[in-house]
Amino acid sequence: MAFGPIMRFKVGDLDIELAPLTHESMSEFVNLSHGGGMQRHQVTRYLGRRLAPTVEDEHEWFDKTRADRTSIVWGIWVIDGNERILIGNSALNGIGEDGHTGFIRQATSGSMIFRPEYWGKGIASAAHKARTWYAFQHLGLHRIKSAVIHGNGGSSKALGRSGYTFVYTERNETFVDGRLRHMDCFECLNPLDLFWRQWWNGDKPPAESLKARRLTRGVMAWAEENVTLP
Ligand SMILES: CC(C)(COP(=O)(O)OP(=O)(O)OC[C@H]1O[C@@H](n2cnc3c(N)ncnc32)[C@H](O)[C@@H]1OP(=O)(O)O)[C@@H](O)C(=O)NCCC(=O)NCCS
């Protein structure tokens, strides 16, 4: 595990690749000539981070991630001819660590595009769809969890497009831009019959989850058609 396999798809005219990060590429996360990436408040304010990382921190994170058997991480690259531009990452963390039965397999997802000039183009929405498909179709997870700090509307919208639904709110989770902020917790359930049945285990799924299941099934169909897993 640690890094996920290459996945390719298009977002409008852009060729996007989810692929393993490299040690050398980590400096892009803090590259000042592209605006500073994770050293920008604009990028990290909803991530619960206060300290700006340096390239040494990024290399440390890379080494830790490479050895982590409970995470699957991808870099998000824009492919422009021969140029590969690293713009962010996407991850499934804590895979299988939850749950006392050891039977239900879950993960917590997270994502970041550290170059804001690439925001609002649908890249995260599509990357979430590819990641959701991989998690359900190829890893056989039952459930993906995520959490979004209030104010980060772009993040909840992008997650909603994969069929993540609201579960509950943690009040006063953090303090951002002069205000205490709540955090919404979301879940996305594997819509495939086997996993769906095991998750609900005889309980009646609420209407919201049934609606989300239809959406996630649509996402899986989109990915089968549009995501290349070479
Ligand atoms: C959150 C993030 C991943 C979204 O990536 P993105 O590629 O811009 O997302 P998308 O373009 O796929 O979708 C975002 C949608 O939300 C909309 N949006 C943006 N800000 C919004 C806001 N404050 N309220 C509501 N909608 C908003 C966008 O217009 C877009 O909708 P559209 O496609 O209908 O125009 C990106 O902004 C980011 O990396 N932010 C910094 C790190 C972060 O917050 N990560 C998530 C932690 S939970």
The ligand as a MOL file (V3000), in Angstrom:
LIG
                    3D

  0  0  0     0  0            999 V3000
M  V30 BEGIN CTAB
M  V30 COUNTS 48 50 0 0 0
M  V30 BEGIN ATOM
M  V30 1 C -11.5580 21.6900 -1.5050 0
M  V30 2 C -10.8320 21.4590 -2.8040 0
M  V30 3 C -10.1800 20.0760 -2.8020 0
M  V30 4 C -11.8500 21.5310 -3.9640 0
M  V30 5 O -11.1610 21.2690 -5.1670 0
M  V30 6 P -11.7200 21.7920 -6.5750 0
M  V30 7 O -10.9880 21.0800 -7.6440 0
M  V30 8 O -11.7150 23.2610 -6.5820 0
M  V30 9 O -13.2080 21.2430 -6.4980 0
M  V30 10 P -14.2360 21.1350 -7.7290 0
M  V30 11 O -13.9050 22.1860 -8.7390 0
M  V30 12 O -14.2840 19.7250 -8.1850 0
M  V30 13 O -15.6250 21.4220 -7.0240 0
M  V30 14 C -15.7850 22.4750 -6.1430 0
M  V30 15 C -17.1830 23.0390 -6.3260 0
M  V30 16 O -17.5190 23.8030 -5.1920 0
M  V30 17 C -17.7680 25.1560 -5.5750 0
M  V30 18 N -17.3300 25.9850 -4.4700 0
M  V30 19 C -16.1110 26.5200 -4.2440 0
M  V30 20 N -16.1170 27.1970 -3.0810 0
M  V30 21 C -17.3600 27.0890 -2.5760 0
M  V30 22 C -18.0070 27.5650 -1.4170 0
M  V30 23 N -17.3570 28.2930 -0.5220 0
M  V30 24 N -19.3060 27.2270 -1.2000 0
M  V30 25 C -19.9690 26.4520 -2.0830 0
M  V30 26 N -19.4110 25.9660 -3.2110 0
M  V30 27 C -18.1330 26.2990 -3.4500 0
M  V30 28 C -17.0180 25.3320 -6.8670 0
M  V30 29 O -17.5190 26.4050 -7.6150 0
M  V30 30 C -17.2800 23.9800 -7.5080 0
M  V30 31 O -18.6060 23.8890 -7.9530 0
M  V30 32 P -18.9840 23.8940 -9.5150 0
M  V30 33 O -18.2400 22.7190 -10.1080 0
M  V30 34 O -20.4690 23.7220 -9.5320 0
M  V30 35 O -18.5040 25.2170 -10.0460 0
M  V30 36 C -9.7600 22.5690 -3.0460 0
M  V30 37 O -10.3710 23.8190 -2.9530 0
M  V30 38 C -8.6270 22.5100 -2.0310 0
M  V30 39 O -7.7000 21.7400 -2.1920 0
M  V30 40 N -8.6900 23.3300 -0.9600 0
M  V30 41 C -7.6280 23.3960 0.0420 0
M  V30 42 C -7.4920 22.1290 0.8640 0
M  V30 43 C -8.8170 21.6330 1.4220 0
M  V30 44 O -9.5860 22.3940 1.9540 0
M  V30 45 N -9.0590 20.3310 1.2730 0
M  V30 46 C -10.2760 19.6880 1.7190 0
M  V30 47 C -10.2630 19.4430 3.1680 0
M  V30 48 S -11.7780 18.6870 3.7070 0
M  V30 END ATOM
M  V30 BEGIN BOND
M  V30 1 1 1 2
M  V30 2 1 2 3
M  V30 3 1 2 4
M  V30 4 1 2 36
M  V30 5 1 4 5
M  V30 6 1 5 6
M  V30 7 2 6 7
M  V30 8 1 6 8
M  V30 9 1 6 9
M  V30 10 1 9 10
M  V30 11 2 10 11
M  V30 12 1 10 12
M  V30 13 1 10 13
M  V30 14 1 13 14
M  V30 15 1 14 15
M  V30 16 1 15 16
M  V30 17 1 15 30
M  V30 18 1 16 17
M  V30 19 1 17 18
M  V30 20 1 17 28
M  V30 21 1 18 19
M  V30 22 1 18 27
M  V30 23 2 19 20
M  V30 24 1 20 21
M  V30 25 1 21 22
M  V30 26 2 21 27
M  V30 27 1 22 23
M  V30 28 2 22 24
M  V30 29 1 24 25
M  V30 30 2 25 26
M  V30 31 1 26 27
M  V30 32 1 28 29
M  V30 33 1 28 30
M  V30 34 1 30 31
M  V30 35 1 31 32
M  V30 36 2 32 33
M  V30 37 1 32 34
M  V30 38 1 32 35
M  V30 39 1 36 37
M  V30 40 1 36 38
M  V30 41 2 38 39
M  V30 42 1 38 40
M  V30 43 1 40 41
M  V30 44 1 41 42
M  V30 45 1 42 43
M  V30 46 2 43 44
M  V30 47 1 43 45
M  V30 48 1 45 46
M  V30 49 1 46 47
M  V30 50 1 47 48
M  V30 END BOND
M  V30 END CTAB
M  END
